[in-house]
Amino acid sequence: MNLKEKTITELRNSILKGEFVPGEHLTEALLSARFKVSRTPIREALNQLEQEGFVKITPAAGARVVKLSLKETLDIYDILIVLEGAAIRLACPVIDEERLNRLEEYQLLFEKALKERNEDLLFDLNTQFHWLITEATKNSYLIQMRTNFRRLVDRIARIFPHVPGQCDETILWHRKIIDALKARNPALAEFVMREHLGNAKKNLAEYLEEREKQIHRPESFLGGKAVDTQKAFSRQAKRGKATLWAPDNGLTSQQSNQTKERRISK
């Protein structure tokens, strides 16, 4: 991984973990100091993350973290379920052995990446798995729709490696998908795909709702001491026990910082 890729990954993960809140202004100087790199890789990272839908760059105003509410996130996922269901139904009768073998390969690599806790690779393999099925349809209209929709979906899909238990469930669902495709059963394949994504949407909703509760709760008390919930949540996240998402909580960066600094005396 070169410096550019490393900077992109670190900045993306910082946004996913809520270290930069929705609407927060991201300056090159601030990010350069934080990640200990020059402004060139920072500028490249911001441009890449704008393409992925994480930030919005406005001339003369700079970059800000994009706000995406829970409802918007789930609405996007509803459309994804429809598109993926249609894709696998169309692909099932025509997918060739070479593509089926590649799905098997992705499955094995996904299991290996999960053991290694390689989040970027998990995202890439999951994307390739689903994209291969769409390509197998050879339906140019569906492929174009899926391509146009991909930027919105990718931002959401990057969350899933962090959702507790989701990747283990994905392995089981992907096995069922491969089996349905090999059986050349379009109705079964579509049913399994919709169930897979519907279950993932449910897990995602619970995950984000819990994260939003943590963000909106400025302080909690443990043993009579005031606790900075955001910092505690970040510690949980590092241990894989918390969500890593920055919901649209309606707070500006300044308001968020003021909330975190507030303490209640005994």
N, C-alpha and C positions, 0 to 999 in steps of 0.2 A: 504494500500500500504506500503510494507516494504522498508527499506533503499535501497536495491538493485534496486527494481522496480522504486522507486522515482528518483534515480540517472540516470537510463536508460532513463526514460521519460524526465528529465530535459536536459540531454545531447542531446538526439534526437531532442527535440524541439529547442535547441540552434542552431543545424546544420540547421534545417528547416528554422529558422528565419534568417539565414545568419550571425549569430554572429561568426561562424567559417567558413571561406571561403574555397572553394574547393582547395585541395592541402595543406591546413594548417596542420602543425605538431601539434599533440595533445600529450603533455607529461602528465604523471600521476601526476607529481608535480604541474603543472599548473592547471589541472582539479581538483585536490584534494583541492587546495587553493580556487578555484573559487566556488566549490559547498560545501565547508566546510565539507568534509568527508575524511575518510582515503583512502589509495590507493587501498585497497581490493575491495570496491564497484566500484571504478573507473575502475579497471582492468576488473571486471565482466561486467560493462557497455560497455566497448570497445569491448570485445569479443562478446557480444550480438549484438552490432551495426555493427560489421563486418559481422555477419551472415545475417543481414538485408540489407547489401549493402551500409551502410552509411560511413563506414571507412574501410581502408585497413591496416592491421598490417603486418609489415615486420620485420623479426628477425634482431636485432641489430640497425634497423632504427626507430622502433616504429610505431605509428599509424598516419595516415593522413586521412583527409576528402576526400572521393572519389569524383572525378570529373565526372559529368554526364551532357552532353550538352543537349540543347533543342531538337536537332534533335534525339539524342539517346533516350530521354524520349518519344518523339512522336512515334518513331519507335517501341519501346516496346509496346506502347499503341495500335498501329495498329495490332500487333500480338494478344494482349489481346482481341480485338474486334472479331477477327476471332475465337479464342478458345471459347469465351463466347457464340458467335452465334451458333457454332456447339453444345455446351453443352446443351443449352436450347432447341434446335430442337430435340436432342436425348432424353432429359429428359421429354419433354412435354407428350408423350403418356404413359409413365411408372411411372411418379412421383405419389406417394401414398398420401392419405389424411393426414397422419401424417406429412409428410414433408410440405405439403401445409399449414397445421395449424402452423407449426414452422415458415414458411415464414411470416404468418400473425403476429405471435408473435414478430418476429424480426422487423417488420414494426412498431408496437406499441412502442417497446423499443427504436427504432431509433428516433421516434418523441419525446419521453420523453428525450432522451439524448441530442437532439438538443435544447430543451427548457433549459436544464441544462448546455448547452455549454460544454459537456463532450467530448472532442476531441478524447481521447483514446477509449472511448466506441463507439463513432460513427464509428471509423475505424474498431473496432472489429466486430460490428454488420453488417456493410457493407460487410466485408470479409466473415462472416458467411452466409449471405444471398446468395452471389454469389457462395460460395463454396458448399453450400447445393444443389444447382441446378446441379453443376458438379458431385457431389456424386450420385445424383439421376439417372444419366445415367447408372451407373453400368458398364461403359466402362473403363476397367483397363488402356488401352493405353491413352485415353484422360485424365484420372485422373493423370497418371504419368507425362504426358506432362505439365499439369497444376501445379502439385507439383513442378517440376523442374523450372518452370517459376515464381513461387510464390515470390522468394526473390527479383527479379527485380521489380515485380508489386507492392509488399507491400511498397517499398520505395516511389513509385509514389502515391499510394493510401493514404498514410499518409498526403499528401498535401491537399487532397480534403476538409477535414473539415475546412480548412482555406480559401478556395476559396469563395468569396462573392456570396451568393445565391445558391451555388452548392448543399448543403444538402437539401434545400427546393425543388429543382428540383428533387433530388434523390428520395424523398418521393413520388412525383407524378409518376415518371417512375417506381418505384418498385410496386406501386399499379397497373399500367398497365401490368406489367410483371406477377403479381399474377393472375390477371383477365384472361390473355391470357393462362396461364397454366391451370386454372380451366376450361376454354373453350375447352381444349384439341386441340388447334389449333397451330401445330408446326410452320407453316409458319408465322403466326401472332406473335407468341412468339419470333421467331428469329428476325423478323423485329423490334419489340419493343426493344429488347435487343441491337441490333445494333444502333438504333436511340438513345437510352439512352447513350450508351458508346461513340457514335460519338459526341453527344452534350457535354458530359463531356470532351472529348478530345479537342473540340473547346474552351471551357471555360478554360481548363488547359493551352492551348497554349497562349491565350490572357493574362492570369495571369502571366505566366512565362516570356513572352515577355516584359510586363510592369515592372516586377521585374528586368529583365536584363537591361532595360533602366535606371532604378534607380541606379543600380550598376555601370554602365558605365558613369554616369553623376557625376563627382566628386563633383561638387558644383552647387547650384542654388542660386538665389537671391530673397529675399522677403523683400520688403521695403528698398532696398539698402544695405542689410546686407548679408554677405556670410553665407550660411547654410550648415552644414554637412548633405548631403543627406541621408547617411546610418543611422545616428542617427534619423533624421526626419522620415525616413521610418519605423524604429523600433517603434517609437511612434505611427505612423499610424497603424502599425500592431497590437499593443496592443488594439487599438480601433476598430479593425476589418475592417480597411479601406485600408489595403495594403497586398501584397503578402508575404508569409513566405517561400521563397525558395532561395537556394543558387546556382545559375546557374554557369556553367563553364565559367568564364569571362577571363580565361587565365592569371590571376594575381596570383603571389605568395602571401603568407601572408604578407611578408615584403613590396612588392609593393602596396598591398591593403592598408596597414597601412599608407604608404607614401602618397597615394592618398587622404586618409581621412584627413590627417594632413595638406594638402596643402590649402592655403587660398589666395584669390586674394584681394589685397588692393584696396581701392576705388581710 
